[in-house]
Amino acid sequence: MKDCSFLTSNIIAHRGYHNINKNIPENSIAAFKKAIRYKYIIELDVHLTKDKRIVVFHDDDLKRMCNIDKKIEDCTYKELLKYNLKGTKYKIPLFEEVLSLVSGSVPLLIETKVSKFNGVLEKKLSKLLDNYDGLFAVQSFNPLSINWFRRHRKNYVRGILSYDFKNYKMPTLTKIILRTLFLDIILKTDFISYKISCMPNYFTDKKRRNKILLGWTVRNKKDYLNMKDYCDNLICENMDEYL
């Protein structure tokens, strides 16, 4: 049985401790520095660039964060350096930069962003994490990504992300399989990350009996108070308002 208690050691800062009103954009070096200062667990997202570099970024494209109509996977890392996050001085960081910055000071919760699974991101990510001296866990919406870690890195703490998928275009049966956490029978995850607006439900009630349950994403005091006793920990934004 893996020790996953580090996932409950402090609040989880969603994409770092960011606040764009203070020129601290999400998934930026500034957001990670602030999370470290408060000893918060850092949640972040990783993508592969066209030249197979791992960058820390949430969206599939650059529209929202950089006002550029391009996809991350179609850009080289050198090209990404031309763009700033939300008009600030901060660039999209490399994952290895973030590892160097954090250096084990707080745990990391790493979400793999995978549209078409081929195992390349997972393989490259694991090469960096194998040599990292710090606590971390990996999670994904994509069961194939988590299954890769189950097969190739059994020692990694891993979890599946889920919600009701009501507004997501996919076959109804696929939605049912994903939201009910049915695949966890195969994946044998160590924790579950579930959307707070979709809980409580029968499936999370059942899973929380024997594994860690994380709730995402808390953005206000009301949601924090409603979910803090149901979930083992919460992935949060806007913490200045309620913590």
LINHUVEN-V284682 format. One record per residue. OMEGA is omega in radians with two decimals (none if undefined). Layout:
{{OMEGA} {OMEGA}}
//
This chain:
{{-3.13} {3.08} {-3.14} {-3.04} {-3.14} {3.12} {3.13} {-3.04} {3.10} {3.08} {3.09} {-3.12} {-3.08} {-3.09} {-3.09} {3.12} {-3.01} {3.08} {-3.04} {3.08} {3.09} {3.14} {3.06} {-3.09} {3.12} {3.09} {3.11} {3.09} {3.12} {3.14} {3.13} {3.09} {-3.13} {3.09} {3.11} {-3.13} {-3.12} {3.13} {3.09} {2.95} {-3.12} {2.96} {3.14} {-3.08} {-3.14} {3.10} {2.96} {3.05} {3.12} {3.13} {2.98} {2.97} {3.12} {3.12} {3.13} {-3.04} {-3.07} {-2.98} {3.04} {-3.12} {-3.02} {-3.02} {-3.02} {-3.01} {-3.06} {3.14} {3.12} {-3.09} {3.11} {3.07} {3.11} {-3.05} {3.13} {-3.11} {2.97} {3.12} {3.12} {3.12} {-3.14} {-3.14} {3.10} {-2.97} {3.12} {-3.14} {3.07} {3.08} {3.10} {3.10} {-3.00} {3.13} {3.01} {-3.06} {2.94} {3.11} {-3.14} {3.04} {-3.12} {3.08} {3.13} {3.13} {-3.07} {3.03} {3.07} {-3.06} {3.04} {3.08} {3.11} {3.01} {-2.94} {3.10} {3.07} {3.13} {-3.02} {3.08} {3.07} {-3.04} {2.99} {3.08} {-3.08} {3.12} {-3.10} {-3.13} {3.14} {3.12} {-3.10} {3.10} {3.08} {-3.08} {3.13} {-3.12} {-3.10} {-3.12} {-3.13} {-3.13} {3.12} {3.01} {3.10} {3.10} {3.12} {2.94} {-3.06} {-3.12} {-3.13} {3.10} {3.13} {3.11} {3.08} {3.13} {3.09} {-3.09} {-2.97} {3.14} {-3.07} {-3.12} {-3.13} {2.98} {-3.02} {-3.12} {3.12} {3.06} {3.14} {3.02} {-3.05} {3.09} {-3.10} {-3.08} {-3.09} {-3.11} {3.08} {3.12} {-3.11} {-3.13} {3.10} {3.10} {-3.13} {-3.14} {-3.09} {-3.06} {3.14} {3.14} {-3.11} {-3.08} {3.13} {3.03} {3.13} {-3.03} {3.13} {-3.10} {3.11} {3.13} {3.09} {3.00} {-3.04} {-3.12} {-3.01} {-3.12} {3.14} {3.13} {-0.06} {3.00} {-3.06} {-3.02} {3.09} {3.06} {-3.10} {-3.08} {-3.05} {3.11} {-3.04} {3.04} {-3.09} {3.10} {3.07} {3.11} {3.13} {-0.35} {3.10} {-3.11} {-3.13} {-3.07} {-3.13} {-3.14} {3.12} {-3.12} {-3.14} {-2.98} {-2.99} {-3.14} {3.12} {-3.12} {3.06} {3.04} {-3.07} {3.06} {-2.87} {2.92} {3.05} {-3.04} {3.13} {-3.06} {-3.04} {3.11} {none}}
//
